[in-house]
């Protein structure tokens, strides 16, 4: 095979019309995600509700469509009632999942207020660890019922006349994990999830529900967990969740860049399990997937072991991301797009400070980490139809992953804007990669811009002192000739080639 990568894109070969919620994120009561992250009363940039406007500005630029909240492992021990009503009457609680103190100064109503300013919808996770059916129906009543009942009238008493209309709900979190408060086996979880789903939809039939899949493909119970859980819940839920994190513990960048192939295998396996249960039940419903936790996570593991317990919002899981991490996140985003017919929602975990694209200092600055940029580009330019990428690319092998293509790429067609956007990662660590793209069904094309994220140091990071050390430039070399695009993708780079159709 030649060293040139080639891709053919046809507007009639459609993977999906992308659900914008594919570009969702996640905020948990963990570390400084909330306190010192999105919420910091007294900060110079805080508004009258204590929401940091500098953080909001960075989030608004991402156009995040939906945010999962309030956890995460946190939610399995959380009583949502602690976080409503007058703040001076809210209790401090020992938070056992992360061994901190939760002051409950930020809860459901504050998060809904904040979300509206941020321009995002809410995906609320309920507690199926220490709570169950009764609290499941009560929180839906509090959040979504108009008036005339105990919980809806209590919301009104708290100053919210109109319902919050939260439409997406997670039935617990990672209930397959022994680390989870209230951990259950698959039958136990399937039963409580089924019964909770029934009453939640009886309160509000318009909501959509996400059942817990495995918390990772390495779990001993995977994928039997999915099959058993869906046996109980299939006709009552709308999505099944997937969680997966990726790291470079061995400092093997070539293998690290191939981890998105493992993500694709995970998606295919879970999809097959869903379809098995569909066939078993003779159902007409095709279940969608919610990949509601995914990211790179490994840098902070050792530091987190040294944290003193029972603090309020200590720095936890504060990965400082490198240029190579940004390349992996770019590959993972492309993997999600390649499976966007099945993965309708996804959440980059998390959004601020905790394994996040945005970092802050308490009382100080906020800045974008390296992974912010591929996430932002995909969210802004990845709206429309994902097209089947017919790719020829040179490949490489590592000790653990084989047949890794140097080119990872996909195209998105935005018919309304008459644009095609090509997202492309060159995994080659030493050489640039010539790329030829055949847009044979689109007519003549003009390059709008070719954005490139690259750095000569793959371990380069952005910090408070150097917030712009790794950032994209628009000096890429893509050129158009009729309906063909030619570019040279620099080594170890993330590329966004935007094409105008005429």
C-alpha positions in Angstrom: 0.0 0.0 0.0 1.2 3.5 -0.8 2.0 6.0 1.9 -1.0 8.2 0.7 -4.3 7.9 2.5 -7.4 8.1 0.4 -11.1 8.6 1.4 -14.2 8.5 -0.7 -17.3 10.3 0.7 -20.8 10.1 -0.9 -23.7 12.1 0.3 -26.1 9.2 -0.2 -24.0 6.9 2.0 -25.3 8.1 5.4 -24.5 6.6 8.7 -27.0 8.8 10.6 -28.4 12.2 11.1 -26.3 13.0 14.1 -28.1 13.5 17.4 -26.6 16.7 18.8 -26.5 15.1 22.2 -23.5 13.1 21.0 -21.5 16.1 22.1 -22.7 16.1 25.7 -20.7 16.3 28.9 -20.8 15.4 32.6 -20.6 17.3 35.9 -20.4 15.3 39.1 -20.2 16.4 42.7 -16.6 15.3 42.7 -13.4 17.4 43.4 -13.7 20.9 42.1 -16.2 20.2 39.3 -18.9 22.1 41.1 -17.4 24.0 44.0 -14.5 26.0 42.5 -15.5 25.0 39.0 -18.8 26.1 37.8 -19.9 27.6 41.2 -17.7 29.8 43.3 -19.5 32.6 45.2 -17.1 35.5 45.9 -15.0 34.9 42.8 -14.3 38.1 40.8 -16.1 36.5 37.8 -19.0 35.1 39.8 -22.6 36.3 39.0 -25.3 37.0 41.6 -26.0 33.2 41.9 -22.3 32.3 42.3 -21.8 31.0 38.8 -18.4 31.7 37.4 -18.9 33.7 34.2 -15.4 33.0 32.9 -16.2 29.2 33.0 -19.6 29.7 31.5 -18.0 31.6 28.6 -15.7 28.6 27.9 -18.6 26.2 28.1 -20.9 28.3 25.9 -18.2 28.3 23.2 -18.4 24.4 23.2 -22.1 24.4 22.5 -22.6 21.6 24.9 -26.1 20.2 24.2 -26.7 18.1 27.4 -24.9 17.5 30.7 -25.2 14.5 32.9 -25.5 15.4 36.6 -25.0 14.9 39.6 -23.0 11.7 39.2 -21.3 9.4 38.8 -20.4 7.3 41.9 -21.6 10.3 44.0 -25.2 9.8 43.0 -25.5 6.3 44.6 -25.3 7.9 48.1 -27.0 11.2 47.3 -30.3 12.4 48.6 -31.5 15.0 46.1 -33.8 16.5 48.8 -30.6 17.7 50.7 -29.9 20.1 47.8 -33.3 21.9 47.6 -34.9 24.6 49.7 -33.2 27.4 51.7 -29.4 27.1 51.6 -29.0 27.8 55.3 -31.1 24.8 56.1 -29.3 22.3 53.9 -27.1 19.7 55.7 -23.5 18.9 55.4 -23.1 15.2 54.6 -20.2 12.7 54.5 -19.9 11.8 50.8 -18.7 8.2 50.8 -18.0 7.6 47.1 -15.1 10.1 47.1 -14.6 10.5 50.9 -15.3 14.2 51.1 -17.9 16.5 52.8 -20.8 17.6 50.6 -22.2 21.0 51.7 -25.3 20.9 49.5 -25.1 24.5 48.6 -25.6 23.6 44.9 -28.4 21.2 44.0 -31.1 20.5 41.5 -32.6 24.0 41.1 -29.2 25.7 41.0 -28.1 23.2 38.3 -31.2 23.8 36.2 -30.6 27.6 36.5 -26.9 27.2 35.6 -27.8 24.9 32.6 -30.1 27.4 31.1 -27.4 30.1 31.2 -24.9 27.6 29.7 -27.4 26.8 26.9 -27.5 23.1 27.7 -30.2 20.5 28.7 -30.1 18.3 31.8 -29.5 14.6 32.0 -30.4 13.7 35.6 -29.1 10.6 37.2 -31.2 9.1 40.0 -29.9 7.2 43.0 -30.6 3.5 42.7 -27.9 2.7 45.3 -29.4 3.8 48.6 -32.7 4.9 47.2 -35.3 3.4 44.9 -38.8 3.5 43.4 -40.3 6.1 45.7 -37.6 8.7 45.3 -37.5 8.0 41.6 -41.1 9.0 41.1 -40.8 11.9 43.6 -38.0 13.6 41.9 -39.7 13.5 38.5 -42.8 14.9 40.2 -40.7 17.7 41.8 -38.9 18.5 38.6 -41.6 18.0 35.9 -45.1 18.0 37.3 -46.8 21.4 36.8 -48.6 21.8 40.1 -51.3 20.5 42.5 -49.2 17.8 44.2 -46.9 17.7 47.2 -43.6 17.7 45.3 -44.6 20.0 42.5 -46.0 22.5 45.0 -42.8 22.3 47.0 -40.9 23.2 43.9 -43.2 26.2 43.4 -42.6 27.1 47.1 -38.9 27.1 46.4 -39.4 29.7 43.7 -39.9 27.7 40.5 -43.4 28.1 39.2 -42.7 26.5 35.9 -41.6 22.8 35.7 -38.0 22.2 34.9 -39.1 19.7 32.2 -36.0 17.5 32.5 -36.4 15.0 29.6 -33.5 12.6 30.0 -32.9 10.5 33.1 -30.3 7.8 34.0 -31.4 4.9 36.1 -28.5 5.0 38.5 -24.8 4.7 37.8 -22.4 1.8 37.3 -24.4 -0.5 39.4 -22.3 -3.5 38.3 -19.3 -2.1 40.2 -18.4 -3.4 43.7 -17.1 0.1 44.4 -20.7 1.4 44.0 -22.7 2.3 47.1 -25.6 -0.1 46.9 -23.9 -2.3 44.3 -26.3 -4.9 42.8 -26.1 -7.9 40.7 -27.7 -7.8 37.2 -31.0 -9.3 38.3 -31.3 -7.0 41.4 -30.5 -4.0 39.3 -32.7 -5.0 36.4 -35.7 -5.4 38.7 -35.2 -2.0 40.5 -34.5 -0.2 37.2 -37.6 -1.7 35.6 -39.9 -0.7 38.5 -38.4 2.7 38.8 -38.8 3.3 35.0 -42.4 2.4 35.2 -43.4 4.9 37.9 -41.2 7.6 36.4 -42.9 7.4 33.1 -46.3 7.2 34.8 -45.5 10.6 36.3 -44.2 12.0 33.0 -44.7 9.9 29.9 -42.5 12.2 27.8 -39.2 11.4 29.5 -36.5 9.2 28.1 -34.6 6.7 30.3 -31.0 5.3 30.3 -30.4 1.9 31.9 -26.9 1.1 33.3 -24.7 -1.0 31.1 -21.4 -2.3 32.2 -19.0 0.2 33.7 -16.3 -1.0 31.3 -15.6 -3.8 28.9 -13.1 -5.3 31.3 -15.7 -6.2 33.9 -16.0 -9.9 34.6 -19.8 -9.7 34.2 -19.6 -8.0 30.7 -21.6 -8.5 28.5 -23.8 -10.9 30.4 -24.8 -7.9 32.6 -26.3 -6.1 29.6 -28.3 -9.1 28.5 -29.8 -9.8 32.0 -30.5 -6.1 32.7 -32.2 -5.7 29.3 -34.2 -8.8 29.8 -35.9 -6.9 32.6 -35.9 -3.4 31.3 -36.0 -3.6 27.4 -39.5 -2.3 26.9 -39.3 0.4 29.6 -36.0 2.2 28.7 -34.8 4.1 25.7 -31.0 3.8 26.0 -28.3 1.6 27.5 -25.2 3.3 28.8 -21.5 2.6 28.1 -18.5 3.9 30.1 -14.9 3.7 29.1 -11.7 5.6 30.0 -8.3 5.4 28.2 -4.8 5.9 29.5 -1.2 5.8 28.5 0.3 4.2 31.6 3.0 2.4 29.6 4.0 5.7 27.8 3.4 3.9 24.5 2.0 6.6 22.3 1.5 4.5 19.2 -0.7 2.0 21.2 -2.5 4.8 23.0 -3.5 6.4 19.7 -5.1 3.1 18.7 -7.4 2.9 21.7 -10.3 4.2 19.7 -10.4 0.9 17.9 -11.2 -0.7 21.3 -14.0 1.8 21.8 -15.5 0.8 18.4 -15.3 -2.9 19.4 -17.1 -2.1 22.7 -19.9 -0.3 20.8 -20.3 -3.1 18.4 -20.5 -5.7 21.2 -23.0 -3.8 23.2 -25.1 -3.2 20.1 -25.1 -6.9 19.3 -26.2 -7.7 22.9 -29.1 -5.2 22.6 -30.1 -6.8 19.3 -30.0 -10.3 20.8 -32.5 -9.2 23.5 -34.6 -7.5 20.8 -34.8 -10.8 18.9 -35.4 -12.8 22.1 -38.4 -10.5 23.0 -39.6 -10.3 19.4 -39.6 -6.5 20.0 -40.0 -3.9 17.2 -37.9 -1.4 19.2 -34.2 -0.9 18.4 -32.5 0.3 21.5 -30.0 3.2 21.3 -26.8 3.7 23.2 -25.7 6.5 25.5 -21.9 6.5 25.9 -22.3 8.8 28.9 -18.8 8.5 30.3 -15.7 8.6 28.1 -12.4 10.4 28.1 -8.7 10.0 28.8 -8.0 9.4 32.5 -4.8 8.3 34.1 -2.5 11.3 34.9 -4.0 12.0 38.4 -4.2 8.5 39.7 -1.2 8.7 42.0 -2.0 12.1 43.3 -5.5 11.1 44.2 -4.2 8.3 46.5 -2.7 11.0 48.7 -5.7 13.2 49.3 -6.8 13.7 53.0 -10.4 12.6 53.4 -13.4 14.6 54.5 -12.5 17.9 52.9 -14.9 20.1 51.0 -14.1 20.0 47.2 -10.4 19.0 47.3 -8.6 18.8 44.0 -9.4 15.3 42.7 -9.0 13.6 39.3 -7.3 16.8 38.0 -5.6 15.3 34.9 -3.4 17.8 33.1 -3.9 16.9 29.4 -1.1 16.7 26.8 -1.0 17.1 23.1 -1.1 13.3 22.6 -4.2 13.2 24.8 -5.9 15.6 22.5 -5.1 13.3 19.5 -6.7 10.4 21.4 -9.8 12.4 22.2 -10.0 13.4 18.5 -9.9 9.7 17.6 -12.5 8.8 20.2 -14.8 11.6 18.8 -14.4 10.2 15.3 -15.2 6.7 16.6 -18.5 8.0 18.2 -19.4 9.6 14.9 -18.7 6.4 13.0 -21.3 4.7 15.2 -23.7 7.6 15.5 -26.5 5.5 14.1 -26.5 3.6 17.4 -24.8 6.0 19.9 -27.3 8.8 20.0 -25.9 10.4 23.2 -22.4 10.7 24.7 -20.9 12.6 27.6 -17.3 13.6 27.7 -16.5 13.0 31.4 -16.1 15.5 32.8 -16.4 19.2 32.0 -14.6 21.4 34.5 -11.5 20.5 36.6 -12.2 16.8 37.0 -10.7 15.0 34.0 -11.9 18.0 32.1 -11.3 20.2 29.0 -11.6 23.3 31.3 -9.4 24.0 34.3 -9.7 26.7 36.9 -7.9 28.2 39.9 -10.0 28.9 43.0 -10.3 32.7 43.0 -8.2 32.8 39.8 -8.1 32.0 36.1 -9.9 29.6 33.9 -8.4 28.1 30.7 -8.8 25.5 28.0 -6.9 22.3 28.2 -5.6 20.6 25.0 -8.6 18.3 24.7 -10.9 21.3 24.6 -10.1 21.9 21.0 -11.1 18.6 19.3 -14.2 18.5 21.5 -15.1 22.1 20.5 -14.5 21.5 16.8 -16.6 18.3 16.7 -19.4 20.0 18.6 -19.5 23.1 16.4 -18.8 21.5 13.0 -20.0 18.0 13.5 -23.7 18.8 13.2 -25.6 17.2 10.3 -25.2 13.8 8.6 -22.3 11.5 9.4 -21.2 9.9 6.1 -19.7 6.5 5.6 -15.9 7.0 5.2 -14.4 4.6 2.6 -10.8 4.8 3.6 -7.5 3.3 2.3 -4.7 4.0 4.6 -1.3 2.6 5.5 -1.4 0.8 8.9 0.8 -0.1 11.8 0.9 -2.7 14.5 1.8 -2.5 18.2 2.3 -5.3 20.8 -1.4 -5.1 21.8 -3.3 -3.6 18.8 -2.9 -4.5 15.2 -4.0 -3.0 11.9 -4.2 0.6 13.2 -4.7 2.9 10.3 -2.5 6.0 10.3 -5.5 8.0 9.1 -8.5 8.2 11.4 -11.2 10.2 9.6 -14.9 10.9 9.0 -16.9 13.5 7.1 -20.0 15.3 8.2 -22.4 16.9 5.7 -24.3 20.0 6.9 -26.9 20.4 4.1 -28.4 23.6 5.6 -25.0 25.4 5.6 -23.9 23.7 2.3 -20.7 22.5 4.0 -18.8 19.3 4.4 -16.4 19.0 7.4 -13.6 16.4 7.4 -12.2 15.4 10.8 -8.9 13.7 10.5 -6.1 12.5 12.8 -2.7 11.5 11.5 -1.5 8.9 13.9 2.0 8.8 12.3 4.4 10.1 15.0 7.3 10.8 12.5 5.9 11.6 9.1 3.3 13.7 7.5 0.5 11.9 5.7 -0.7 12.8 2.2 -4.5 12.7 2.1 -6.8 12.6 -1.0 -10.5 13.0 -0.4 -13.0 12.3 -3.2 -16.2 14.2 -2.8 -17.6 12.8 -6.1 -21.3 13.4 -5.4 -21.0 17.0 -4.2 -19.9 19.0 -7.2 -17.3 21.7 -7.0 -15.9 22.6 -3.6 -14.0 25.4 -2.0 -11.8 25.2 1.1 -13.2 27.4 3.9 -10.4 26.6 6.3 -8.1 23.9 7.4 -7.7 23.9 11.2 -4.7 22.0 12.7 -3.9 21.1 16.3 -0.2 20.1 16.5 2.8 20.6 18.7 6.4 19.4 18.4 6.2 18.2 22.0 3.5 15.5 22.4 3.7 16.0 26.2 3.0 19.8 25.9 0.2 21.0 28.1 -1.7 24.2 28.8 -1.4 25.8 32.2 -2.5 28.9 34.0 0.9 30.4 33.2 0.9 29.2 29.6 -2.8 28.8 28.7 -2.2 28.9 24.9 0.8 26.7 24.6 -1.3 24.1 22.7 -4.0 25.6 20.5 -5.2 25.2 16.9 -4.1 27.3 13.9 -5.9 27.8 10.6 -2.8 27.5 8.4 -3.4 24.0 7.1 -2.6 23.3 3.5 -5.8 21.6 2.2 -6.6 22.6 -1.4 -9.6 21.8 -3.6 -9.7 20.8 -7.3 -13.3 20.4 -8.4 -14.7 17.8 -6.1 -11.3 16.6 -4.8 -9.5 17.7 -1.7 -5.7 17.2 -1.2 -3.9 17.9 2.0 -0.7 16.9 3.8 -1.6 16.1 7.4 1.4 16.9 9.6 2.7 14.2 11.9 0.7 13.6 15.0 -2.0 16.1 14.2 -5.8 16.7 14.6 -7.2 18.3 11.4 -10.6 20.0 10.6 -11.0 20.6 6.9 -14.1 22.7 6.2 -15.4 22.6 2.6 -18.0 24.9 1.1 -20.2 23.3 -1.6 -21.3 25.3 -4.7 
